[in-house]
């Protein structure tokens, strides 16, 4: 019995959902969004500081209660938030450093065993780059700091 194969092609509804069916992305909407973002940029510094305050609170909880699954997870979530917000707040270096901290804490089963000194080094680095307004890793200090922390995380994860 030779049944010929039949190819079924489902409709591509994604194109319609992202505007492909209506002439593409609306340039006016993008311009309005960018303008709104520029209008909020004056608040970025305070918002970033608010996130760092939360990160420091998670660090303080580790110092007070010790590193355990709860305190490590709290630090992980704070770092994850900063990873997502750093570039938005014009600090891509914070995104990179927070990303390194997230990588260190990625495995929930090993979070409570991570060296506290390495956690502290990341939090201190994030605090320092914001304090000293080192926004990118094109700054020599920022680059060296990020590379050193990433190397330590890689070494820890490979052990």
DOZA-954097 format. One record per residue (C-alpha): residue in one letter; z, y, x. Coordinates in steps of 0.001 Angstrom, whole numbers, plus 500000, padded with zeros to 6 digits. Last residue first. Example, Ala and Ser with C-alpha at 12.3 -4.5 7.8 and 13.67 -1.06 7.14 Angstrom:
2
<bami><rest>S</rest><c3>507140</c3><c2>498940</c2><c1>513670</c1></bami>
<bami><rest>A</rest><c3>507800</c3><c2>495500</c2><c1>512300</c1></bami>
This chain:
159
<bami><rest>X</rest><c3>539892</c3><c2>522276</c2><c1>535284</c1></bami>
<bami><rest>X</rest><c3>536533</c3><c2>523601</c2><c1>534076</c1></bami>
<bami><rest>X</rest><c3>538110</c3><c2>525899</c2><c1>531493</c1></bami>
<bami><rest>X</rest><c3>540493</c3><c2>527423</c2><c1>534029</c1></bami>
<bami><rest>X</rest><c3>537721</c3><c2>528078</c2><c1>536562</c1></bami>
<bami><rest>X</rest><c3>535497</c3><c2>529648</c2><c1>533910</c1></bami>
<bami><rest>X</rest><c3>538370</c3><c2>531844</c2><c1>532719</c1></bami>
<bami><rest>X</rest><c3>539090</c3><c2>532925</c2><c1>536288</c1></bami>
<bami><rest>X</rest><c3>535415</c3><c2>533742</c2><c1>536869</c1></bami>
<bami><rest>X</rest><c3>535271</c3><c2>535737</c2><c1>533617</c1></bami>
<bami><rest>X</rest><c3>538315</c3><c2>537729</c2><c1>534687</c1></bami>
<bami><rest>X</rest><c3>536820</c3><c2>538553</c2><c1>538091</c1></bami>
<bami><rest>X</rest><c3>533415</c3><c2>539431</c2><c1>536612</c1></bami>
<bami><rest>X</rest><c3>534936</c3><c2>541754</c2><c1>534019</c1></bami>
<bami><rest>X</rest><c3>537104</c3><c2>543581</c2><c1>536557</c1></bami>
<bami><rest>X</rest><c3>534306</c3><c2>543886</c2><c1>539105</c1></bami>
<bami><rest>X</rest><c3>531932</c3><c2>545291</c2><c1>536466</c1></bami>
<bami><rest>X</rest><c3>534479</c3><c2>547732</c2><c1>535086</c1></bami>
<bami><rest>X</rest><c3>535367</c3><c2>549004</c2><c1>538531</c1></bami>
<bami><rest>X</rest><c3>531708</c3><c2>549508</c2><c1>539434</c1></bami>
<bami><rest>X</rest><c3>530860</c3><c2>551335</c2><c1>536184</c1></bami>
<bami><rest>X</rest><c3>527701</c3><c2>549660</c2><c1>534904</c1></bami>
<bami><rest>X</rest><c3>530098</c3><c2>547327</c2><c1>533082</c1></bami>
<bami><rest>X</rest><c3>530298</c3><c2>549882</c2><c1>530327</c1></bami>
<bami><rest>X</rest><c3>532830</c3><c2>552166</c2><c1>528636</c1></bami>
<bami><rest>X</rest><c3>535242</c3><c2>553027</c2><c1>531406</c1></bami>
<bami><rest>X</rest><c3>537222</c3><c2>555722</c2><c1>529594</c1></bami>
<bami><rest>X</rest><c3>540261</c3><c2>555442</c2><c1>531886</c1></bami>
<bami><rest>X</rest><c3>542601</c3><c2>554611</c2><c1>528998</c1></bami>
<bami><rest>X</rest><c3>539945</c3><c2>552431</c2><c1>527374</c1></bami>
<bami><rest>X</rest><c3>539286</c3><c2>550546</c2><c1>530599</c1></bami>
<bami><rest>X</rest><c3>543005</c3><c2>550199</c2><c1>531278</c1></bami>
<bami><rest>X</rest><c3>544005</c3><c2>548770</c2><c1>527864</c1></bami>
<bami><rest>X</rest><c3>541228</c3><c2>546199</c2><c1>528003</c1></bami>
<bami><rest>X</rest><c3>542219</c3><c2>545238</c2><c1>531540</c1></bami>
<bami><rest>X</rest><c3>545901</c3><c2>544951</c2><c1>530610</c1></bami>
<bami><rest>X</rest><c3>545042</c3><c2>542674</c2><c1>527690</c1></bami>
<bami><rest>X</rest><c3>542833</c3><c2>540515</c2><c1>529926</c1></bami>
<bami><rest>X</rest><c3>545375</c3><c2>540311</c2><c1>532750</c1></bami>
<bami><rest>X</rest><c3>548130</c3><c2>539497</c2><c1>530252</c1></bami>
<bami><rest>X</rest><c3>546203</c3><c2>536490</c2><c1>528969</c1></bami>
<bami><rest>X</rest><c3>545576</c3><c2>535367</c2><c1>532548</c1></bami>
<bami><rest>X</rest><c3>549277</c3><c2>535751</c2><c1>533421</c1></bami>
<bami><rest>X</rest><c3>550128</c3><c2>533786</c2><c1>530274</c1></bami>
<bami><rest>X</rest><c3>548295</c3><c2>530744</c2><c1>531634</c1></bami>
<bami><rest>X</rest><c3>546711</c3><c2>528942</c2><c1>528660</c1></bami>
<bami><rest>X</rest><c3>548780</c3><c2>525976</c2><c1>527444</c1></bami>
<bami><rest>X</rest><c3>549409</c3><c2>527234</c2><c1>523884</c1></bami>
<bami><rest>X</rest><c3>545699</c3><c2>527735</c2><c1>523326</c1></bami>
<bami><rest>X</rest><c3>544715</c3><c2>524197</c2><c1>524363</c1></bami>
<bami><rest>X</rest><c3>544306</c3><c2>522505</c2><c1>520959</c1></bami>
<bami><rest>X</rest><c3>542919</c3><c2>525690</c2><c1>519404</c1></bami>
<bami><rest>X</rest><c3>540066</c3><c2>525731</c2><c1>521954</c1></bami>
<bami><rest>X</rest><c3>538618</c3><c2>529239</c2><c1>522016</c1></bami>
<bami><rest>X</rest><c3>541549</c3><c2>530908</c2><c1>523796</c1></bami>
<bami><rest>X</rest><c3>539910</c3><c2>531497</c2><c1>527178</c1></bami>
<bami><rest>X</rest><c3>536561</c3><c2>532145</c2><c1>525503</c1></bami>
<bami><rest>X</rest><c3>538254</c3><c2>534688</c2><c1>523270</c1></bami>
<bami><rest>X</rest><c3>539711</c3><c2>536446</c2><c1>526320</c1></bami>
<bami><rest>X</rest><c3>536257</c3><c2>536563</c2><c1>527911</c1></bami>
<bami><rest>X</rest><c3>534833</c3><c2>537992</c2><c1>524696</c1></bami>
<bami><rest>X</rest><c3>537601</c3><c2>540595</c2><c1>524684</c1></bami>
<bami><rest>X</rest><c3>536501</c3><c2>541635</c2><c1>528177</c1></bami>
<bami><rest>X</rest><c3>532823</c3><c2>541822</c2><c1>527180</c1></bami>
<bami><rest>X</rest><c3>533480</c3><c2>543686</c2><c1>523928</c1></bami>
<bami><rest>X</rest><c3>535788</c3><c2>546072</c2><c1>525779</c1></bami>
<bami><rest>X</rest><c3>532954</c3><c2>546657</c2><c1>528256</c1></bami>
<bami><rest>X</rest><c3>530653</c3><c2>547461</c2><c1>525335</c1></bami>
<bami><rest>X</rest><c3>532898</c3><c2>550444</c2><c1>524566</c1></bami>
<bami><rest>X</rest><c3>530989</c3><c2>552732</c2><c1>522181</c1></bami>
<bami><rest>X</rest><c3>533190</c3><c2>551964</c2><c1>519146</c1></bami>
<bami><rest>X</rest><c3>530491</c3><c2>549649</c2><c1>517803</c1></bami>
<bami><rest>X</rest><c3>530385</c3><c2>548003</c2><c1>521214</c1></bami>
<bami><rest>X</rest><c3>534102</c3><c2>547255</c2><c1>521119</c1></bami>
<bami><rest>X</rest><c3>534225</c3><c2>546182</c2><c1>517472</c1></bami>
<bami><rest>X</rest><c3>533172</c3><c2>542538</c2><c1>517509</c1></bami>
<bami><rest>X</rest><c3>534970</c3><c2>541555</c2><c1>520681</c1></bami>
<bami><rest>X</rest><c3>537888</c3><c2>543670</c2><c1>519548</c1></bami>
<bami><rest>X</rest><c3>538239</c3><c2>541614</c2><c1>516372</c1></bami>
<bami><rest>X</rest><c3>538031</c3><c2>538378</c2><c1>518360</c1></bami>
<bami><rest>X</rest><c3>540704</c3><c2>539622</c2><c1>520743</c1></bami>
<bami><rest>X</rest><c3>543043</c3><c2>540307</c2><c1>517803</c1></bami>
<bami><rest>X</rest><c3>542237</c3><c2>536881</c2><c1>516373</c1></bami>
<bami><rest>X</rest><c3>542948</c3><c2>535151</c2><c1>519697</c1></bami>
<bami><rest>X</rest><c3>546218</c3><c2>537037</c2><c1>520152</c1></bami>
<bami><rest>X</rest><c3>547406</c3><c2>535842</c2><c1>516732</c1></bami>
<bami><rest>X</rest><c3>546293</c3><c2>532294</c2><c1>517565</c1></bami>
<bami><rest>X</rest><c3>548307</c3><c2>532339</c2><c1>520782</c1></bami>
<bami><rest>X</rest><c3>551400</c3><c2>533576</c2><c1>518939</c1></bami>
<bami><rest>X</rest><c3>551149</c3><c2>530835</c2><c1>516290</c1></bami>
<bami><rest>X</rest><c3>550225</c3><c2>527936</c2><c1>518588</c1></bami>
<bami><rest>X</rest><c3>552915</c3><c2>528791</c2><c1>521102</c1></bami>
<bami><rest>X</rest><c3>553286</c3><c2>531203</c2><c1>524004</c1></bami>
<bami><rest>X</rest><c3>556806</c3><c2>532516</c2><c1>524062</c1></bami>
<bami><rest>X</rest><c3>558701</c3><c2>534275</c2><c1>521306</c1></bami>
<bami><rest>X</rest><c3>559342</c3><c2>537692</c2><c1>522886</c1></bami>
<bami><rest>X</rest><c3>556593</c3><c2>537776</c2><c1>525526</c1></bami>
<bami><rest>X</rest><c3>554088</c3><c2>536148</c2><c1>523190</c1></bami>
<bami><rest>X</rest><c3>555074</c3><c2>538575</c2><c1>520434</c1></bami>
<bami><rest>X</rest><c3>554550</c3><c2>541468</c2><c1>522856</c1></bami>
<bami><rest>X</rest><c3>550992</c3><c2>540272</c2><c1>523537</c1></bami>
<bami><rest>X</rest><c3>550281</c3><c2>540146</c2><c1>519803</c1></bami>
<bami><rest>X</rest><c3>551687</c3><c2>543664</c2><c1>519488</c1></bami>
<bami><rest>X</rest><c3>549490</c3><c2>544758</c2><c1>522400</c1></bami>
<bami><rest>X</rest><c3>546410</c3><c2>543459</c2><c1>520600</c1></bami>
<bami><rest>X</rest><c3>547433</c3><c2>545323</c2><c1>517437</c1></bami>
<bami><rest>X</rest><c3>547880</c3><c2>548524</c2><c1>519471</c1></bami>
<bami><rest>X</rest><c3>544473</c3><c2>547877</c2><c1>521034</c1></bami>
<bami><rest>X</rest><c3>542938</c3><c2>547746</c2><c1>517558</c1></bami>
<bami><rest>X</rest><c3>544565</c3><c2>551069</c2><c1>516612</c1></bami>
<bami><rest>X</rest><c3>543324</c3><c2>552561</c2><c1>519887</c1></bami>
<bami><rest>X</rest><c3>539790</c3><c2>551542</c2><c1>518976</c1></bami>
<bami><rest>X</rest><c3>540173</c3><c2>553179</c2><c1>515582</c1></bami>
<bami><rest>X</rest><c3>541490</c3><c2>556345</c2><c1>517199</c1></bami>
<bami><rest>X</rest><c3>538613</c3><c2>556530</c2><c1>519663</c1></bami>
<bami><rest>X</rest><c3>536037</c3><c2>555672</c2><c1>517020</c1></bami>
<bami><rest>X</rest><c3>537093</c3><c2>558518</c2><c1>514708</c1></bami>
<bami><rest>X</rest><c3>534609</c3><c2>561052</c2><c1>516085</c1></bami>
<bami><rest>X</rest><c3>531946</c3><c2>558373</c2><c1>515688</c1></bami>
<bami><rest>X</rest><c3>532239</c3><c2>558475</c2><c1>511896</c1></bami>
<bami><rest>X</rest><c3>529517</c3><c2>561079</c2><c1>511406</c1></bami>
<bami><rest>X</rest><c3>527288</c3><c2>559289</c2><c1>513901</c1></bami>
<bami><rest>X</rest><c3>527669</c3><c2>556102</c2><c1>511842</c1></bami>
<bami><rest>X</rest><c3>526739</c3><c2>557964</c2><c1>508659</c1></bami>
<bami><rest>X</rest><c3>523653</c3><c2>559332</c2><c1>510404</c1></bami>
<bami><rest>X</rest><c3>522681</c3><c2>555846</c2><c1>511558</c1></bami>
<bami><rest>X</rest><c3>523076</c3><c2>554515</c2><c1>508021</c1></bami>
<bami><rest>X</rest><c3>520985</c3><c2>557352</c2><c1>506595</c1></bami>
<bami><rest>X</rest><c3>518247</c3><c2>556745</c2><c1>509179</c1></bami>
<bami><rest>X</rest><c3>518231</c3><c2>553034</c2><c1>508390</c1></bami>
<bami><rest>X</rest><c3>517932</c3><c2>553734</c2><c1>504660</c1></bami>
<bami><rest>X</rest><c3>515080</c3><c2>556162</c2><c1>505295</c1></bami>
<bami><rest>X</rest><c3>513257</c3><c2>553579</c2><c1>507440</c1></bami>
<bami><rest>X</rest><c3>513263</c3><c2>551053</c2><c1>504573</c1></bami>
<bami><rest>X</rest><c3>512578</c3><c2>547659</c2><c1>506070</c1></bami>
<bami><rest>X</rest><c3>509313</c3><c2>546048</c2><c1>505150</c1></bami>
<bami><rest>X</rest><c3>506701</c3><c2>546824</c2><c1>502484</c1></bami>
<bami><rest>X</rest><c3>508388</c3><c2>545249</c2><c1>499488</c1></bami>
<bami><rest>X</rest><c3>508016</c3><c2>541530</c2><c1>500135</c1></bami>
<bami><rest>X</rest><c3>509470</c3><c2>541733</c2><c1>503603</c1></bami>
<bami><rest>X</rest><c3>512572</c3><c2>543516</c2><c1>502339</c1></bami>
<bami><rest>X</rest><c3>515236</c3><c2>541237</c2><c1>503693</c1></bami>
<bami><rest>X</rest><c3>515594</c3><c2>539196</c2><c1>500499</c1></bami>
<bami><rest>X</rest><c3>511846</c3><c2>538988</c2><c1>499897</c1></bami>
<bami><rest>X</rest><c3>511221</c3><c2>537540</c2><c1>503359</c1></bami>
<bami><rest>X</rest><c3>514090</c3><c2>535098</c2><c1>502892</c1></bami>
<bami><rest>X</rest><c3>512483</c3><c2>533685</c2><c1>499745</c1></bami>
<bami><rest>X</rest><c3>509961</c3><c2>531643</c2><c1>501696</c1></bami>
<bami><rest>X</rest><c3>508723</c3><c2>529256</c2><c1>498986</c1></bami>
<bami><rest>X</rest><c3>509228</c3><c2>525566</c2><c1>499690</c1></bami>
<bami><rest>X</rest><c3>506308</c3><c2>523784</c2><c1>501344</c1></bami>
<bami><rest>X</rest><c3>505912</c3><c2>520194</c2><c1>500241</c1></bami>
<bami><rest>X</rest><c3>503735</c3><c2>518003</c2><c1>502403</c1></bami>
<bami><rest>X</rest><c3>502555</c3><c2>514767</c2><c1>500794</c1></bami>
<bami><rest>X</rest><c3>501816</c3><c2>511714</c2><c1>502822</c1></bami>
<bami><rest>X</rest><c3>499110</c3><c2>509441</c2><c1>501478</c1></bami>
<bami><rest>X</rest><c3>500388</c3><c2>506243</c2><c1>499958</c1></bami>
<bami><rest>X</rest><c3>498793</c3><c2>503223</c2><c1>501609</c1></bami>
<bami><rest>X</rest><c3>500000</c3><c2>500000</c2><c1>500000</c1></bami>
